[in-house]
Amino acid sequence: MSMLLTVHVKPRAKKSALTQWLDETTVKIDVTAAPEGGKANEAVIDVLADALRVSKSRVRIVRGATARMKHVEIDGRQPKIRA
């Protein structure tokens, strides 16, 4: 079982964090990294893995690697969402 999320990313933010759940499958994430050389994508994976309490290896960007709106798949059992 896997979970697919739509992620709206704000690069070059002051703090990296999951800032808002828009609905059950859409989130906003701020990252401090610039969108250069995949650094922002790595930061998105780090933030999501931490927020969902899963390992980074279970989080994969499946669409939108060069866009601010991304589709991210979380593999395996249903993650536990941090409140």
Secondary structure, DSSP 4 states (H G I P E B T S, - for coil): --EEEEEEEE-S-SS-EEEEEEETTEEEEE-SS-SSTTHHHHHHHHHHHHHHT--GGGEEEEE-TTSSEEEEEE-SSPPPPP-
